[in-house]
Amino acid sequence: MSEQPFYASLFDREEKFIDDAANRYTKFEKLLIASISDALAGSGVSARDKKTVLIISSTKGNISLLETETCNSDLQARISLHTSAKLIAGHFGFVSQPIIISNACISGILAMITGMRLIRSGQYENAVIAGADVISKFVLSGFQSFQAVSNELCKPFDAKRNGINLGEGAATVILSSNAAYSRGIKITGGSVSNDANHISGPSRTGEELNQAIGNAMKEAGLSSTEIDLISAHGTATVYNDEMEAKAITMANMRTVPVNSLKAYYGHTLGAAGLIESIISFHSMKEDIVLPTLGFSEMGVTMPVNIATSLYKTPLKNCLKTASGFGGCNAAVIFSKQ
């Protein structure tokens, strides 16, 4: 995949996610189907309900087909994210038209915010939100062109951080206005913003992410003292971690426990916001703060409270943040009911 050494979290080449004897689906689509199947099982939510919407989050989708197939109009149609969305919706029998969210690395969180808003508007009662990405030479080379890929385990917020680890994965979150389907966690607020700073470099001040955090907090009706955990984007790149630390400081959450989970399974791109949110749900349910793997020495100019060990503490409200190429930022609040 690369002449240069790199760290990544990849599935085995022969990994079988679903039964697909007809070879109808790509690896990307198989990941989504496997994840959605697990989430729907026992949830009580029906894909065939006209009040249920499918939202798919991804940054790259089937782009890896460019490496193995002839580039023509058929391939362009096959690579299109809406093609995957239609195939997956058809597999499960979704009645409503699926929605695609592809906005760099905030895609997963933005998909959840979109689902929340669609339910609050009364258009739907349930939202099945699934995200996935696979790592290919095409994807890896893109990040390498920014000199953003580490050749060792990534170190979020650490003084010696030198880049990201990429990862493959998929995740599904189901939102519902039906209390009978509740699992004890509710999205209480969410917001997005944009730096308008640079196509690949984040804001140098953190003001724009802070704006998204502030708007999400206002919607949730919470103050900074009521946030018990921050699940940061924490890519382990020099500029992202610095910007996030500044935003957290401006939001008056400098003492709130912060973790980044990227060193456990890599940056999973369009699935990252969903995977990290699901882990945060379980942390809240069990009142456990997970440590930031790879961190040992503070490497940001605005020191924040990086979790370095596993410990128990009451967790009622969690802030999840994300940022991505193009200057996009997102923040969402989860509250334990």
N, C-alpha and C positions, 0 to 999 in steps of 0.2 A: 504493500500500500504506500510505502514511503521509503526513500533512500535515507532519510534522517530518522533517528530513533524518536519515539514518542510514546507517551503513556495514554492508554485508552481502555475503556470498559466495553468489551465486545462479546456478543453471543458466539458460541461455537458455530462454525460454518454449517454443521449438519443439524443444528437445533431445529426441532420440529414444533411449531407453535400450534398449528391446527391440522386437521386432516384435509388435504387439498390434492387428491389424486389427479384431478383434471388440470392441476397447475394453473388455476384461474387467477390466483392472487399473488402479488409481489410480497417480498419479505415485510415491507412497510405495512401493507394491508393486513397481512397475517398477524402482525403484532397488535394492530388495532382490534381485529376481530377477537383475538384471544383475551385481550384486556376487557373489552366491552362485554364479552360473554361472562367473564368472572364477576363483573360488577352487576350485571343484570340479574344473575342467578340469586334468587332469594330476596331481591330488593323490593318486590311488589310492583315495580314499574313495568309497564308493557310498551314495547317498541311500536306496537300496532295501534296505540292510543293516539288519536289525532291531536291530543293535548301534550304529546311528548315530542320534543325536538332533539335531533342529533346535531352536536357541534363538534367538529374535528379541528384539532390544533396541530400544526406542523410548520417547520421552517423550510424543509427541503423535500419532503414527500418522496416521490419516486425519481428524483433527479439522478440517482446513480444509474438509471437505465441508459443515460447518455454514454456511459463507459462501455456498454456491452451491445447496444443495438444501433442500427442505422438511423441516422437522424433524418426523418421525413415527417410528413403531415400525420401519419398514423402514430408515430412515436410522440409527437407533440401533444396529440390528443390523449395518449395513454399516460403521459407524465403529468398532465394537468390535475391539480388537486381535486377539482370537481368530479373528475372521472372516478377517482378513488372513493370519494364521498358517496357517489351514486351506487358503486358496487357494494360498499359496506352497508349502506342503508337498505339496499335490496336484500342482502344476506340476512338481515334481522327483521325485515318487513316493516321498517319505519314508514309511516304514512306521510308525515310532513316532509317538506324539502329540507335536506341537510344544509348546514351552514359551515363554511370554512373560515377559520381564523388563522392568518399567517402574517404575523407582525414580529419578525425576528424572535428574540429570546423571551419576550413578554407574552408570547402567543398563548401559553397555557393559562396564565393568570387572566389575560384579556378574555379568553374563552369563558372562564368562570364568571367574570363580571358581566359578559354578554348574556350568559344563561340566567344570572340573577335578575338582570334588567328585563329580559323577555318574560320571566315569570311574574315579576312585580307589575309589569304592564298588563297582565291578564291574557296575553297571547297564548301562553302555554302554562301548564301546571307542573311539568317535569322537563328537565334538561339533562340529557346524557352527554357528558363532555369528555371526549377522549383525545389524547395527544400521543404522538409517536414520532420518532426519527431514527434513521439508521445511518451509520457512519461508513462512508465510502472514500475512495481516493479523491473524488471531486470535492467532497465536503472537507476532508482533512487539508487538502492543498489550499483551500480558501483561507482557512485559519492560519496555516503556515505562512501564507503571503503577508499576513499582518505580524508575523513573528510572535504569535500569541500562544503557541502550543509548547507545553513543557515536556522535557525528556525525562522527567521524574514525577513522583507523586506530587500533585499540586498542593499549595500551601496558602489557603485563603487567609487574607489579612496579615500574613506573616511578612517579616522584614526581608526574607529571602525568596519570596514568591516570584516566579518567573513565567507564569502562563497557565493555561487551562489544560485539563484532561478531558477529552471528549468521551461520550458514552452513548450506548444504544439503550432504548427503553420505550415503554408505553405505559400509560396510566389512564384510568377512567374515574371520574367523579360524577355522581348523580345528584342533582339538585331537585328539590320538590317543595311545593307549597302544601302538600298533604302531610299533616302531622303524623299520620299513621306510618309514614316511611322514614321518620326521623331517626337518625343515629346519634343524636346528641350534640352535633356541631352545626352552627348556622353561619352563613356569610352575612355579616351585618353592614359592610361597607366596602366600596371599591372605587378606584379612580385611576386614570392614566394621564400622562403628560408627555411632552417632547422637549428635548434640549434645544433643538434647532442650532446645534453646535457644530457637528461634524458627522460625516457618513459612518465613520467607524470609531471615533473617539468620543467618550461620554463627556458630559459637562465637567468643567474643572471646579465648579462651586458646589454642586449637589442641590442647588436651589430648586431645580425642576422635579427631581425625585421627592424632595421635601414637600413640594406643592401637591404631588399625588398622594403622599402620606397624609398630609393635612386634610385634603378633601375626603379621603377614605375615613379618617378619624371622625370628621364632622358628620358624615353620613351615618356612621355607627353610633354616634352620640357618646363618644369616649374621649377622655383626656389622656395625655401621655403617661400619667401615673397609673393608668388602668391597664396598660399593655404589660403582659407578663413574659412574653417571648417574641423575639424577632427571628424569623427564618429568612436570612439574607440571600441575595443572589450569589454573592461571594465567589466570583469566577477565578480568583487568584491571579488576575492580571493587575498590573501596577495601577492603572487608572480607574478601573471599575471599583476596586476595593476602597481606594482613596475617596472616590466620589460618594460611595454608599456610607462610609464612615462620617463624612461631612453632613450628608442628609440626615442621618440618624441623630447626630449631635444637634443640628438645627431644629429637629423635631422634639428636642428635650427628652431623648430616650437613651442618653449616654450610659446609664447604669442598668438598662434592661438587658438580660442575657441575649446574646446574639450567636447564632450558629450558621455555618455554611456546610452543606452536605456533599459538595462537589467532589471531595477527595475519596468518598466512599464508592461512587459509581460513575463519576465523570459528569460532564455537562451534557445533558440529554436534549438540549435545544428545545424543540416544540413540546416535549414532554416534561421538561424540567420543572416548570411552575406547578404542574399537576402532581408529579411524583413528590416534590418537596411539601406540597400542601397536604397530601395524604399522610406523609410521615408526621407532619405537624399535628394533624387530627389525632393520631395515635399518641403522640407525646402529650397532648392536652388531656386525652381520656385517662392516661396513666400517670399524669402529673410528673413527667420525666423530661429533663432537658438533655438533649444529646450533645456530645462534644464536637468541636470542629477539628476533624482529623487533619493533620499536617501543620496545624498552628503551634508555634512555640514562642515566638518573639513578636511583640507588637510592631507592625510595619506601616501604620497609617498615622498621619499627623494629628488626627482627632481621635484619640484612643477611645474605643468603645469596649463594652463588656463581653469579650469573646469567651464563650463557654469552652472550657478545656477539659472538663471531666463530666462523667455521667452522674446526675444527681436528681433527687426528687424535690419538687417544690410545687405549691398550688399554681395551676395554670388555667386561667379563665379566658383570657383574650390574647390572640396571637396576631402579629403583623407579618405578612409575607410580602417581600419586595422582589422586583426583577427589573432589569434594564437590558437594552439590546442595541444592535447596530441601527443607525439612523437616528439615535438619540431618544428612543422610546423608553418610557418608564411606566411601571405599574405598581400599585399597592392594593392589598386586599386585607380585610380584617375578618378573622374567624373568632367566634365566641361560643363558649361551652354553655349549653342550655341547662 
